[in-house]
Amino acid sequence: MIINSLKVWLSNNPTSHHPSDEKRFYTFVKCVGRYGRGKNYRKIMIKTLAEKGFETDFIIQRTELFDILTDFNKTEI
């Protein structure tokens, strides 16, 4: 499910910043938070983005947002 959500996000236009593309990224991050035990999906995301030829600035920006959102998901109420 996690890798599938990563593929869905990347198969569209992730650099467009269109609300639908942002939602697909958030879905990926939420899947990581919910199901991502035992693997470092942050590294998987970075490696996949680099392999697909995305610019370094985009990778850094998405990694920072990934970190913020995963930390938020871990916050206790």
PDB file of N, CA, C and O in Angstrom:
ATOM      1  N   MET A   1       0.812  -1.183   0.000  1.00  0.00           N
ATOM      2  CA  MET A   1       0.000   0.000   0.000  1.00  0.00           C
ATOM      3  C   MET A   1       0.868   1.265   0.000  1.00  0.00           C
ATOM      4  O   MET A   1       0.557   2.225  -0.706  1.00  0.00           O
ATOM      5  N   ILE A   2       1.953   1.275   0.785  1.00  0.00           N
ATOM      6  CA  ILE A   2       2.797   2.464   0.875  1.00  0.00           C
ATOM      7  C   ILE A   2       3.504   2.727  -0.448  1.00  0.00           C
ATOM      8  O   ILE A   2       3.477   3.844  -0.966  1.00  0.00           O
ATOM      9  N   ILE A   3       4.129   1.703  -0.980  1.00  0.00           N
ATOM     10  CA  ILE A   3       4.844   1.861  -2.252  1.00  0.00           C
ATOM     11  C   ILE A   3       3.865   2.224  -3.364  1.00  0.00           C
ATOM     12  O   ILE A   3       4.190   3.020  -4.245  1.00  0.00           O
ATOM     13  N   ASN A   4       2.678   1.644  -3.324  1.00  0.00           N
ATOM     14  CA  ASN A   4       1.652   1.978  -4.323  1.00  0.00           C
ATOM     15  C   ASN A   4       1.284   3.461  -4.244  1.00  0.00           C
ATOM     16  O   ASN A   4       1.136   4.113  -5.278  1.00  0.00           O
ATOM     17  N   SER A   5       1.134   3.998  -3.035  1.00  0.00           N
ATOM     18  CA  SER A   5       0.793   5.418  -2.906  1.00  0.00           C
ATOM     19  C   SER A   5       1.944   6.308  -3.379  1.00  0.00           C
ATOM     20  O   SER A   5       1.711   7.393  -3.912  1.00  0.00           O
ATOM     21  N   LEU A   6       3.177   5.854  -3.186  1.00  0.00           N
ATOM     22  CA  LEU A   6       4.333   6.585  -3.721  1.00  0.00           C
ATOM     23  C   LEU A   6       4.302   6.581  -5.245  1.00  0.00           C
ATOM     24  O   LEU A   6       4.537   7.608  -5.881  1.00  0.00           O
ATOM     25  N   LYS A   7       4.013   5.429  -5.821  1.00  0.00           N
ATOM     26  CA  LYS A   7       3.932   5.319  -7.282  1.00  0.00           C
ATOM     27  C   LYS A   7       2.813   6.190  -7.854  1.00  0.00           C
ATOM     28  O   LYS A   7       2.994   6.833  -8.888  1.00  0.00           O
ATOM     29  N   VAL A   8       1.665   6.213  -7.188  1.00  0.00           N
ATOM     30  CA  VAL A   8       0.541   7.031  -7.653  1.00  0.00           C
ATOM     31  C   VAL A   8       0.935   8.504  -7.647  1.00  0.00           C
ATOM     32  O   VAL A   8       0.669   9.229  -8.606  1.00  0.00           O
ATOM     33  N   TRP A   9       1.568   8.940  -6.565  1.00  0.00           N
ATOM     34  CA  TRP A   9       1.997  10.336  -6.488  1.00  0.00           C
ATOM     35  C   TRP A   9       2.980  10.659  -7.612  1.00  0.00           C
ATOM     36  O   TRP A   9       2.852  11.688  -8.275  1.00  0.00           O
ATOM     37  N   LEU A  10       3.959   9.782  -7.824  1.00  0.00           N
ATOM     38  CA  LEU A  10       4.992  10.046  -8.827  1.00  0.00           C
ATOM     39  C   LEU A  10       4.508   9.838 -10.256  1.00  0.00           C
ATOM     40  O   LEU A  10       5.095  10.394 -11.185  1.00  0.00           O
ATOM     41  N   SER A  11       3.469   9.061 -10.455  1.00  0.00           N
ATOM     42  CA  SER A  11       2.992   8.791 -11.816  1.00  0.00           C
ATOM     43  C   SER A  11       2.216   9.958 -12.399  1.00  0.00           C
ATOM     44  O   SER A  11       1.962  10.004 -13.602  1.00  0.00           O
ATOM     45  N   ASN A  12       1.846  10.887 -11.556  1.00  0.00           N
ATOM     46  CA  ASN A  12       1.153  12.077 -12.034  1.00  0.00           C
ATOM     47  C   ASN A  12       2.184  13.194 -12.184  1.00  0.00           C
ATOM     48  O   ASN A  12       3.286  12.931 -12.665  1.00  0.00           O
ATOM     49  N   ASN A  13       1.883  14.380 -11.807  1.00  0.00           N
ATOM     50  CA  ASN A  13       2.816  15.489 -11.963  1.00  0.00           C
ATOM     51  C   ASN A  13       3.151  16.069 -10.594  1.00  0.00           C
ATOM     52  O   ASN A  13       2.606  17.107 -10.218  1.00  0.00           O
ATOM     53  N   PRO A  14       4.046  15.413  -9.834  1.00  0.00           N
ATOM     54  CA  PRO A  14       4.281  15.826  -8.455  1.00  0.00           C
ATOM     55  C   PRO A  14       4.894  17.211  -8.291  1.00  0.00           C
ATOM     56  O   PRO A  14       4.831  17.778  -7.200  1.00  0.00           O
ATOM     57  N   THR A  15       5.479  17.766  -9.331  1.00  0.00           N
ATOM     58  CA  THR A  15       6.107  19.082  -9.203  1.00  0.00           C
ATOM     59  C   THR A  15       5.151  20.226  -9.518  1.00  0.00           C
ATOM     60  O   THR A  15       5.550  21.389  -9.460  1.00  0.00           O
ATOM     61  N   SER A  16       3.912  19.926  -9.848  1.00  0.00           N
ATOM     62  CA  SER A  16       2.961  20.962 -10.262  1.00  0.00           C
ATOM     63  C   SER A  16       2.426  21.800  -9.099  1.00  0.00           C
ATOM     64  O   SER A  16       1.987  22.932  -9.300  1.00  0.00           O
ATOM     65  N   HIS A  17       2.461  21.250  -7.897  1.00  0.00           N
ATOM     66  CA  HIS A  17       1.883  21.880  -6.708  1.00  0.00           C
ATOM     67  C   HIS A  17       0.377  22.094  -6.846  1.00  0.00           C
ATOM     68  O   HIS A  17      -0.216  22.906  -6.136  1.00  0.00           O
ATOM     69  N   HIS A  18      -0.224  21.358  -7.763  1.00  0.00           N
ATOM     70  CA  HIS A  18      -1.685  21.365  -7.896  1.00  0.00           C
ATOM     71  C   HIS A  18      -2.260  20.690  -6.650  1.00  0.00           C
ATOM     72  O   HIS A  18      -1.650  19.754  -6.131  1.00  0.00           O
ATOM     73  N   PRO A  19      -3.399  21.133  -6.165  1.00  0.00           N
ATOM     74  CA  PRO A  19      -3.986  20.523  -4.961  1.00  0.00           C
ATOM     75  C   PRO A  19      -4.132  19.004  -5.039  1.00  0.00           C
ATOM     76  O   PRO A  19      -3.957  18.321  -4.030  1.00  0.00           O
ATOM     77  N   SER A  20      -4.444  18.474  -6.193  1.00  0.00           N
ATOM     78  CA  SER A  20      -4.577  17.008  -6.324  1.00  0.00           C
ATOM     79  C   SER A  20      -3.231  16.315  -6.163  1.00  0.00           C
ATOM     80  O   SER A  20      -3.148  15.242  -5.566  1.00  0.00           O
ATOM     81  N   ASP A  21      -2.184  16.924  -6.691  1.00  0.00           N
ATOM     82  CA  ASP A  21      -0.846  16.340  -6.545  1.00  0.00           C
ATOM     83  C   ASP A  21      -0.368  16.434  -5.098  1.00  0.00           C
ATOM     84  O   ASP A  21       0.275  15.516  -4.589  1.00  0.00           O
ATOM     85  N   GLU A  22      -0.685  17.540  -4.446  1.00  0.00           N
ATOM     86  CA  GLU A  22      -0.346  17.677  -3.035  1.00  0.00           C
ATOM     87  C   GLU A  22      -1.088  16.629  -2.209  1.00  0.00           C
ATOM     88  O   GLU A  22      -0.514  16.033  -1.298  1.00  0.00           O
ATOM     89  N   LYS A  23      -2.362  16.405  -2.526  1.00  0.00           N
ATOM     90  CA  LYS A  23      -3.155  15.413  -1.805  1.00  0.00           C
ATOM     91  C   LYS A  23      -2.554  14.017  -1.968  1.00  0.00           C
ATOM     92  O   LYS A  23      -2.529  13.238  -1.015  1.00  0.00           O
ATOM     93  N   ARG A  24      -2.071  13.696  -3.173  1.00  0.00           N
ATOM     94  CA  ARG A  24      -1.440  12.388  -3.386  1.00  0.00           C
ATOM     95  C   ARG A  24      -0.173  12.246  -2.541  1.00  0.00           C
ATOM     96  O   ARG A  24       0.114  11.162  -2.034  1.00  0.00           O
ATOM     97  N   PHE A  25       0.585  13.336  -2.386  1.00  0.00           N
ATOM     98  CA  PHE A  25       1.767  13.295  -1.527  1.00  0.00           C
ATOM     99  C   PHE A  25       1.346  13.070  -0.076  1.00  0.00           C
ATOM    100  O   PHE A  25       1.942  12.254   0.627  1.00  0.00           O
ATOM    101  N   TYR A  26       0.319  13.794   0.369  1.00  0.00           N
ATOM    102  CA  TYR A  26      -0.162  13.636   1.744  1.00  0.00           C
ATOM    103  C   TYR A  26      -0.675  12.214   1.985  1.00  0.00           C
ATOM    104  O   TYR A  26      -0.496  11.661   3.070  1.00  0.00           O
ATOM    105  N   THR A  27      -1.307  11.633   0.982  1.00  0.00           N
ATOM    106  CA  THR A  27      -1.770  10.247   1.102  1.00  0.00           C
ATOM    107  C   THR A  27      -0.590   9.310   1.309  1.00  0.00           C
ATOM    108  O   THR A  27      -0.653   8.406   2.143  1.00  0.00           O
ATOM    109  N   PHE A  28       0.487   9.520   0.555  1.00  0.00           N
ATOM    110  CA  PHE A  28       1.704   8.719   0.723  1.00  0.00           C
ATOM    111  C   PHE A  28       2.225   8.852   2.150  1.00  0.00           C
ATOM    112  O   PHE A  28       2.517   7.846   2.796  1.00  0.00           O
ATOM    113  N   VAL A  29       2.343  10.073   2.644  1.00  0.00           N
ATOM    114  CA  VAL A  29       2.875  10.298   3.992  1.00  0.00           C
ATOM    115  C   VAL A  29       1.966   9.666   5.043  1.00  0.00           C
ATOM    116  O   VAL A  29       2.446   9.076   6.011  1.00  0.00           O
ATOM    117  N   LYS A  30       0.665   9.790   4.852  1.00  0.00           N
ATOM    118  CA  LYS A  30      -0.276   9.190   5.804  1.00  0.00           C
ATOM    119  C   LYS A  30      -0.146   7.659   5.814  1.00  0.00           C
ATOM    120  O   LYS A  30      -0.206   7.035   6.873  1.00  0.00           O
ATOM    121  N   CYS A  31       0.029   7.070   4.643  1.00  0.00           N
ATOM    122  CA  CYS A  31       0.232   5.611   4.564  1.00  0.00           C
ATOM    123  C   CYS A  31       1.506   5.202   5.304  1.00  0.00           C
ATOM    124  O   CYS A  31       1.532   4.180   5.990  1.00  0.00           O
ATOM    125  N   VAL A  32       2.553   6.001   5.160  1.00  0.00           N
ATOM    126  CA  VAL A  32       3.798   5.711   5.881  1.00  0.00           C
ATOM    127  C   VAL A  32       3.538   5.751   7.379  1.00  0.00           C
ATOM    128  O   VAL A  32       3.981   4.868   8.113  1.00  0.00           O
ATOM    129  N   GLY A  33       2.821   6.771   7.833  1.00  0.00           N
ATOM    130  CA  GLY A  33       2.524   6.887   9.256  1.00  0.00           C
ATOM    131  C   GLY A  33       1.665   5.759   9.782  1.00  0.00           C
ATOM    132  O   GLY A  33       1.836   5.315  10.917  1.00  0.00           O
ATOM    133  N   ARG A  34       0.751   5.301   8.966  1.00  0.00           N
ATOM    134  CA  ARG A  34      -0.182   4.277   9.415  1.00  0.00           C
ATOM    135  C   ARG A  34       0.387   2.861   9.286  1.00  0.00           C
ATOM    136  O   ARG A  34       0.198   2.034  10.179  1.00  0.00           O
ATOM    137  N   TYR A  35       1.079   2.581   8.182  1.00  0.00           N
ATOM    138  CA  TYR A  35       1.506   1.202   7.896  1.00  0.00           C
ATOM    139  C   TYR A  35       3.012   1.006   7.845  1.00  0.00           C
ATOM    140  O   TYR A  35       3.473  -0.131   7.748  1.00  0.00           O
ATOM    141  N   GLY A  36       3.783   2.065   7.906  1.00  0.00           N
ATOM    142  CA  GLY A  36       5.220   1.987   7.662  1.00  0.00           C
ATOM    143  C   GLY A  36       6.044   1.587   8.860  1.00  0.00           C
ATOM    144  O   GLY A  36       6.683   2.430   9.489  1.00  0.00           O
ATOM    145  N   ARG A  37       6.035   0.346   9.172  1.00  0.00           N
ATOM    146  CA  ARG A  37       6.828  -0.153  10.293  1.00  0.00           C
ATOM    147  C   ARG A  37       7.988  -0.979   9.747  1.00  0.00           C
ATOM    148  O   ARG A  37       7.804  -1.834   8.880  1.00  0.00           O
ATOM    149  N   GLY A  38       9.173  -0.713  10.262  1.00  0.00           N
ATOM    150  CA  GLY A  38      10.318  -1.549   9.933  1.00  0.00           C
ATOM    151  C   GLY A  38      11.119  -1.139   8.714  1.00  0.00           C
ATOM    152  O   GLY A  38      12.205  -1.675   8.496  1.00  0.00           O
ATOM    153  N   LYS A  39      10.626  -0.208   7.911  1.00  0.00           N
ATOM    154  CA  LYS A  39      11.377   0.256   6.754  1.00  0.00           C
ATOM    155  C   LYS A  39      11.526   1.765   6.851  1.00  0.00           C
ATOM    156  O   LYS A  39      10.687   2.448   7.438  1.00  0.00           O
ATOM    157  N   ASN A  40      12.605   2.276   6.269  1.00  0.00           N
ATOM    158  CA  ASN A  40      12.840   3.710   6.256  1.00  0.00           C
ATOM    159  C   ASN A  40      12.298   4.276   4.940  1.00  0.00           C
ATOM    160  O   ASN A  40      13.020   4.369   3.947  1.00  0.00           O
ATOM    161  N   TYR A  41      11.040   4.645   4.950  1.00  0.00           N
ATOM    162  CA  TYR A  41      10.393   5.140   3.736  1.00  0.00           C
ATOM    163  C   TYR A  41      10.890   6.527   3.343  1.00  0.00           C
ATOM    164  O   TYR A  41      10.736   6.935   2.192  1.00  0.00           O
ATOM    165  N   ARG A  42      11.472   7.240   4.269  1.00  0.00           N
ATOM    166  CA  ARG A  42      12.097   8.526   3.949  1.00  0.00           C
ATOM    167  C   ARG A  42      13.233   8.294   2.961  1.00  0.00           C
ATOM    168  O   ARG A  42      13.320   8.964   1.932  1.00  0.00           O
ATOM    169  N   LYS A  43      14.100   7.341   3.281  1.00  0.00           N
ATOM    170  CA  LYS A  43      15.216   7.015   2.378  1.00  0.00           C
ATOM    171  C   LYS A  43      14.714   6.444   1.057  1.00  0.00           C
ATOM    172  O   LYS A  43      15.263   6.749  -0.002  1.00  0.00           O
ATOM    173  N   ILE A  44      13.689   5.629   1.115  1.00  0.00           N
ATOM    174  CA  ILE A  44      13.115   5.060  -0.103  1.00  0.00           C
ATOM    175  C   ILE A  44      12.585   6.175  -0.994  1.00  0.00           C
ATOM    176  O   ILE A  44      12.788   6.151  -2.208  1.00  0.00           O
ATOM    177  N   MET A  45      11.898   7.162  -0.393  1.00  0.00           N
ATOM    178  CA  MET A  45      11.374   8.276  -1.163  1.00  0.00           C
ATOM    179  C   MET A  45      12.508   9.077  -1.804  1.00  0.00           C
ATOM    180  O   MET A  45      12.448   9.403  -2.990  1.00  0.00           O
ATOM    181  N   ILE A  46      13.538   9.393  -1.023  1.00  0.00           N
ATOM    182  CA  ILE A  46      14.671  10.165  -1.546  1.00  0.00           C
ATOM    183  C   ILE A  46      15.340   9.419  -2.687  1.00  0.00           C
ATOM    184  O   ILE A  46      15.626  10.007  -3.730  1.00  0.00           O
ATOM    185  N   LYS A  47      15.590   8.139  -2.501  1.00  0.00           N
ATOM    186  CA  LYS A  47      16.249   7.329  -3.536  1.00  0.00           C
ATOM    187  C   LYS A  47      15.398   7.277  -4.802  1.00  0.00           C
ATOM    188  O   LYS A  47      15.915   7.418  -5.910  1.00  0.00           O
ATOM    189  N   THR A  48      14.098   7.074  -4.634  1.00  0.00           N
ATOM    190  CA  THR A  48      13.205   6.988  -5.792  1.00  0.00           C
ATOM    191  C   THR A  48      13.158   8.308  -6.551  1.00  0.00           C
ATOM    192  O   THR A  48      13.210   8.318  -7.781  1.00  0.00           O
ATOM    193  N   LEU A  49      13.059   9.420  -5.830  1.00  0.00           N
ATOM    194  CA  LEU A  49      13.035  10.724  -6.486  1.00  0.00           C
ATOM    195  C   LEU A  49      14.344  10.983  -7.240  1.00  0.00           C
ATOM    196  O   LEU A  49      14.327  11.495  -8.359  1.00  0.00           O
ATOM    197  N   ALA A  50      15.464  10.632  -6.630  1.00  0.00           N
ATOM    198  CA  ALA A  50      16.761  10.831  -7.287  1.00  0.00           C
ATOM    199  C   ALA A  50      16.883   9.954  -8.535  1.00  0.00           C
ATOM    200  O   ALA A  50      17.362  10.411  -9.573  1.00  0.00           O
ATOM    201  N   GLU A  51      16.453   8.710  -8.434  1.00  0.00           N
ATOM    202  CA  GLU A  51      16.519   7.796  -9.582  1.00  0.00           C
ATOM    203  C   GLU A  51      15.649   8.270 -10.736  1.00  0.00           C
ATOM    204  O   GLU A  51      15.970   8.036 -11.901  1.00  0.00           O
ATOM    205  N   LYS A  52      14.553   8.934 -10.413  1.00  0.00           N
ATOM    206  CA  LYS A  52      13.649   9.416 -11.458  1.00  0.00           C
ATOM    207  C   LYS A  52      14.077  10.771 -12.012  1.00  0.00           C
ATOM    208  O   LYS A  52      13.418  11.321 -12.895  1.00  0.00           O
ATOM    209  N   GLY A  53      15.179  11.308 -11.493  1.00  0.00           N
ATOM    210  CA  GLY A  53      15.746  12.519 -12.057  1.00  0.00           C
ATOM    211  C   GLY A  53      15.159  13.827 -11.577  1.00  0.00           C
ATOM    212  O   GLY A  53      15.308  14.849 -12.247  1.00  0.00           O
ATOM    213  N   PHE A  54      14.492  13.823 -10.428  1.00  0.00           N
ATOM    214  CA  PHE A  54      13.956  15.068  -9.902  1.00  0.00           C
ATOM    215  C   PHE A  54      15.093  15.957  -9.417  1.00  0.00           C
ATOM    216  O   PHE A  54      16.138  15.468  -8.986  1.00  0.00           O
ATOM    217  N   GLU A  55      14.877  17.270  -9.491  1.00  0.00           N
ATOM    218  CA  GLU A  55      15.894  18.232  -9.082  1.00  0.00           C
ATOM    219  C   GLU A  55      16.137  18.151  -7.581  1.00  0.00           C
ATOM    220  O   GLU A  55      15.238  17.823  -6.806  1.00  0.00           O
ATOM    221  N   THR A  56      17.361  18.455  -7.192  1.00  0.00           N
ATOM    222  CA  THR A  56      17.756  18.391  -5.786  1.00  0.00           C
ATOM    223  C   THR A  56      16.881  19.286  -4.907  1.00  0.00           C
ATOM    224  O   THR A  56      16.500  18.892  -3.805  1.00  0.00           O
ATOM    225  N   ASP A  57      16.565  20.477  -5.385  1.00  0.00           N
ATOM    226  CA  ASP A  57      15.725  21.392  -4.595  1.00  0.00           C
ATOM    227  C   ASP A  57      14.360  20.778  -4.301  1.00  0.00           C
ATOM    228  O   ASP A  57      13.841  20.913  -3.192  1.00  0.00           O
ATOM    229  N   PHE A  58      13.780  20.105  -5.290  1.00  0.00           N
ATOM    230  CA  PHE A  58      12.485  19.462  -5.101  1.00  0.00           C
ATOM    231  C   PHE A  58      12.600  18.324  -4.082  1.00  0.00           C
ATOM    232  O   PHE A  58      11.729  18.159  -3.228  1.00  0.00           O
ATOM    233  N   ILE A  59      13.666  17.551  -4.177  1.00  0.00           N
ATOM    234  CA  ILE A  59      13.868  16.434  -3.248  1.00  0.00           C
ATOM    235  C   ILE A  59      14.024  16.957  -1.821  1.00  0.00           C
ATOM    236  O   ILE A  59      13.445  16.401  -0.888  1.00  0.00           O
ATOM    237  N   ILE A  60      14.790  18.004  -1.655  1.00  0.00           N
ATOM    238  CA  ILE A  60      14.986  18.592  -0.327  1.00  0.00           C
ATOM    239  C   ILE A  60      13.667  19.131   0.220  1.00  0.00           C
ATOM    240  O   ILE A  60      13.329  18.904   1.382  1.00  0.00           O
ATOM    241  N   GLN A  61      12.927  19.844  -0.621  1.00  0.00           N
ATOM    242  CA  GLN A  61      11.656  20.422  -0.193  1.00  0.00           C
ATOM    243  C   GLN A  61      10.678  19.334   0.239  1.00  0.00           C
ATOM    244  O   GLN A  61      10.022  19.462   1.273  1.00  0.00           O
ATOM    245  N   ARG A  62      10.578  18.267  -0.545  1.00  0.00           N
ATOM    246  CA  ARG A  62       9.650  17.175  -0.217  1.00  0.00           C
ATOM    247  C   ARG A  62      10.112  16.405   1.010  1.00  0.00           C
ATOM    248  O   ARG A  62       9.286  15.948   1.800  1.00  0.00           O
ATOM    249  N   THR A  63      11.416  16.256   1.178  1.00  0.00           N
ATOM    250  CA  THR A  63      11.938  15.557   2.351  1.00  0.00           C
ATOM    251  C   THR A  63      11.637  16.348   3.618  1.00  0.00           C
ATOM    252  O   THR A  63      11.250  15.771   4.635  1.00  0.00           O
ATOM    253  N   GLU A  64      11.814  17.669   3.561  1.00  0.00           N
ATOM    254  CA  GLU A  64      11.502  18.507   4.720  1.00  0.00           C
ATOM    255  C   GLU A  64      10.012  18.434   5.061  1.00  0.00           C
ATOM    256  O   GLU A  64       9.646  18.323   6.232  1.00  0.00           O
ATOM    257  N   LEU A  65       9.159  18.495   4.045  1.00  0.00           N
ATOM    258  CA  LEU A  65       7.723  18.391   4.285  1.00  0.00           C
ATOM    259  C   LEU A  65       7.359  17.005   4.808  1.00  0.00           C
ATOM    260  O   LEU A  65       6.516  16.885   5.697  1.00  0.00           O
ATOM    261  N   PHE A  66       7.975  15.971   4.276  1.00  0.00           N
ATOM    262  CA  PHE A  66       7.770  14.606   4.751  1.00  0.00           C
ATOM    263  C   PHE A  66       8.095  14.524   6.244  1.00  0.00           C
ATOM    264  O   PHE A  66       7.330  13.947   7.017  1.00  0.00           O
ATOM    265  N   ASP A  67       9.235  15.104   6.649  1.00  0.00           N
ATOM    266  CA  ASP A  67       9.642  15.074   8.053  1.00  0.00           C
ATOM    267  C   ASP A  67       8.635  15.811   8.940  1.00  0.00           C
ATOM    268  O   ASP A  67       8.276  15.327  10.014  1.00  0.00           O
ATOM    269  N   ILE A  68       8.188  16.967   8.492  1.00  0.00           N
ATOM    270  CA  ILE A  68       7.216  17.745   9.264  1.00  0.00           C
ATOM    271  C   ILE A  68       5.915  16.960   9.436  1.00  0.00           C
ATOM    272  O   ILE A  68       5.373  16.877  10.538  1.00  0.00           O
ATOM    273  N   LEU A  69       5.428  16.393   8.349  1.00  0.00           N
ATOM    274  CA  LEU A  69       4.154  15.672   8.408  1.00  0.00           C
ATOM    275  C   LEU A  69       4.245  14.389   9.217  1.00  0.00           C
ATOM    276  O   LEU A  69       3.307  14.053   9.940  1.00  0.00           O
ATOM    277  N   THR A  70       5.355  13.665   9.111  1.00  0.00           N
ATOM    278  CA  THR A  70       5.480  12.442   9.900  1.00  0.00           C
ATOM    279  C   THR A  70       5.620  12.777  11.381  1.00  0.00           C
ATOM    280  O   THR A  70       5.094  12.050  12.224  1.00  0.00           O
ATOM    281  N   ASP A  71       6.319  13.862  11.716  1.00  0.00           N
ATOM    282  CA  ASP A  71       6.393  14.290  13.113  1.00  0.00           C
ATOM    283  C   ASP A  71       5.011  14.683  13.630  1.00  0.00           C
ATOM    284  O   ASP A  71       4.648  14.363  14.762  1.00  0.00           O
ATOM    285  N   PHE A  72       4.252  15.373  12.797  1.00  0.00           N
ATOM    286  CA  PHE A  72       2.894  15.753  13.176  1.00  0.00           C
ATOM    287  C   PHE A  72       2.033  14.514  13.443  1.00  0.00           C
ATOM    288  O   PHE A  72       1.274  14.476  14.411  1.00  0.00           O
ATOM    289  N   ASN A  73       2.156  13.511  12.583  1.00  0.00           N
ATOM    290  CA  ASN A  73       1.384  12.274  12.766  1.00  0.00           C
ATOM    291  C   ASN A  73       1.697  11.588  14.076  1.00  0.00           C
ATOM    292  O   ASN A  73       0.838  10.912  14.642  1.00  0.00           O
ATOM    293  N   LYS A  74       2.923  11.752  14.571  1.00  0.00           N
ATOM    294  CA  LYS A  74       3.358  11.102  15.811  1.00  0.00           C
ATOM    295  C   LYS A  74       2.936  11.875  17.059  1.00  0.00           C
ATOM    296  O   LYS A  74       3.069  11.366  18.172  1.00  0.00           O
ATOM    297  N   THR A  75       2.433  13.087  16.890  1.00  0.00           N
ATOM    298  CA  THR A  75       2.079  13.940  18.025  1.00  0.00           C
ATOM    299  C   THR A  75       0.916  13.347  18.810  1.00  0.00           C
ATOM    300  O   THR A  75      -0.104  12.947  18.249  1.00  0.00           O
ATOM    301  N   GLU A  76       1.103  13.303  20.111  1.00  0.00           N
ATOM    302  CA  GLU A  76       0.047  12.814  21.001  1.00  0.00           C
ATOM    303  C   GLU A  76      -0.981  13.922  21.218  1.00  0.00           C
ATOM    304  O   GLU A  76      -0.652  15.108  21.237  1.00  0.00           O
ATOM    305  N   ILE A  77      -2.213  13.508  21.377  1.00  0.00           N
ATOM    306  CA  ILE A  77      -3.287  14.467  21.653  1.00  0.00           C
ATOM    307  C   ILE A  77      -3.439  14.651  23.134  1.00  0.00           C
ATOM    308  O   ILE A  77      -4.292  15.420  23.576  1.00  0.00           O
TER     309      ILE A  77
END
